[in-house]
Amino acid sequence: MTPAEQSAKAAEICRLAPVVPVLVIDDLAHAAPLAQALVAGGLPALEVTLRTPCALDAIRAMSDVEGGVVGAGTLLTPADVKAAKAAGAKFGVSPGATQRLLDACAEYDLPILPGAATASEIMALLEMGFTTLKFFPAEQAGGAAYLKSIGAPIPQVKFCPTGGIGLKNARDYLTLPNILCVGGSWVAPKDAMARGDWAAITTLAAEAAALR
């Protein structure tokens, strides 16, 4: 899978909804009902971060949920890419980008949203053929104002910003022409998951889905 093909597929997934939930799953029993709740609310693209012991099993469980498109976040190594693909991930997300990581995504046909935070990083990925990127950490790296500015000299690159984004500032990003969607964890609060309040999560998802 070439960088251009990966970016085209990643853009297609990003356009499914204005928000991609960024999920940290500590309890495997939460995986399937969480996915069902988010998809029911209108957020089909789900990013499960590889930060917990059960993350790969969660991807497997969530991949069986009808209407969901499950990806793996926090990809750092080629081994992460291989494991995510084997678990059923349909896309990958990384906080940054290394050549070894990008080569692994090409080898395993896993569309990747590689992370970038500076003009040079964005230009380097564009030079390789990547036109759909993650902007991370969004708020700390300059926020919507930065992305608006970078869109003038580099309009061909589209972004999914994540990091510090919630309901209050998501629209600041989503109104920009170079933003496909935003990533955020606010749609799946830990307290709601802990008490199994999936209806509350569906409500939050519906609210997020209506942002654009």
N, C-alpha and C positions, 0 to 999 in steps of 0.2 A: 504494500500500500504506500503510494507516494505521499509526500507532505501535502500536495494539493488535494489529493483524494481524502486524506485524513481531515484536512480543514473543511472540505465540503461536507463531509459526514458530520463533523463536530458542529458546524453551523446549522445543519438540518436539525440536530438534536436540540441545540440552543434555542431554535425558533419554536419549539413545541409549546413553550410557556414562558412568561416573563421572569419566572424565578425557578432556579434549580436548588432544591433543598440540599444542604450540606449536612450529612448525617453522621453522628458518632454513636455507634450502637454498642452498648455494653452487655445487653441481654439478648441472646439469640431469639428468645420467645417474642420479642418486640418486632422483629424484622418484617414478617409477613403482614401483620395488622397495621403496622406503620405505613408500609408501602400501599396497602389498600386504602388507607385513610387519605394519604397524599394524592394518589391517583384520582380518588373520588372527588377531591376538591379541585381538580384541574391541573395538578402538577405531575406530569408523567415522567419527566427526566429526573432521576434520583442519583445523587453522588454519595456513595458510602465511603467514608474515609478509612484508610487502612491504619487506624491508630489504636485499635482494640483487638484482643485475641480472637474475637468471634467475627471480625469484619468480613472475611472471605466466606464464611458460612452464611452470614447475613446476605451477602450478594447472591449466593445460591438460592436462598429462600425467597428473596425478593424478586428474583428473575422469573419465578413461577406466577407472579401476580399479573393478571391480565391487564394490558394497557400500560404497564410500566416499562421504562427504558432505564436499566440500572447500570451505573458506571462506578468506577473505583477512583477514589481521590487519594491524594498524598502519595502518588507513585514516585518513588525515589531511585529505584534500582531496576535493572533488567529482570531480576528475580521477582520483583513486585509485579511487573508487567505480565510475566509468564503466569504467575499465580492468579492474577486478576482475570486474565483471559480464560484460564481453566475453570474459574469459578462462575463464568458466564457473563462477565462485564461486557457491555456493549460499547463503552467508551472509557477513556482514562483522563485524569486531571492531575497536573503536577504543579507544585508551587514555583518551580523554575524549569530549566531545561538543560540537560547535558547531552552530548552526542551519543553516549552509550544508551541513555534512556530513549532517545528518539529512534535510534537504530533498532532497539528491541520492539518498540511499538510498530515499526515498519515490518519487522520479522514476523510478529504475531498478529498482524492485521488488526491492531487496536487503534481506533481513532483517538488522537490525543489533543487535549487542550493544554499546550505547554505554557507555563507561567512566565511572565515578563513584567518588569517594573520600571525600566528605563528606556529611553529612545534607542540606545545602542542595542539592548537586548531585543527590542521589537524589530529593529532593522535587521539584526542577524537572523532572526527566525523568518522574517519576510524573505530574505535572500535565499533561504533554504526552500521556500515555497509555502510556508505556513502563513495563512491569512486569518485564522481564527485562533485567538489567544486568550488565556486567563490573565487578568490583571490582578496581581496580589503583592502585598496586602493593600487592598484598594484605598481605604480611608487613610492609612498611615503613609501611603506612597503618593498622596496628592489628590485622591478622590475624584469626583466628577469634574472638577475644574481642570485637573491635569489631563483627563481623558478628552475633554473638549478641546484643549490646546493641542494635544498630540494628533487629534483627528484632522487638523488643518494640513500639516506637512505629510502625514501618513494616512490618507483617507481609505486606502485599500485594506487596512487591517481592522477587523471587528473584534470586540472583546466580550468576555464574561467576567466582570469584576467580582471579586469576593474578598471578604475581610472587613469587618466593621459595618456591614450593610444590614439594615433592618427596614421595617415598614416605613419609618419616618423619612429615611433618605433614599429609598430605592428609586423613587420617581426621578430624583435628581440625575440618576444614571440613565434610566430607561427612556428619557426624553432625548438623549443624544443619538445622533445618526450612526455612530460607530459602536453602539452597544446593542448586542443581540438579546441579552438576558443578564440577570445578576444571580449570584450564588449567596445563600444565606441559611443560617441555622435557626432563625427565629420561628420558622413554621413548624418545628418539631421540638418544643421545649422539653427539657428533661423531666420536669415535674409532671407534665401531662403523660409522658410515656410511662413514668414510674407508676402512676395510678391507672394506667390503661384507658385514659380518656381519649379514645380515638376520634370521637365526634368533635371534640375541641380542636384537634389537629386538622380535621377536615374543614372546619370553619376557618381556621387560619390559612389553610391552603387556598380555599376559595377566595379569601380576601386578597391573597398574594396574586392569584391567577387573574384577578380583576384589575391589577395595577396598570395594564396596558390594553 
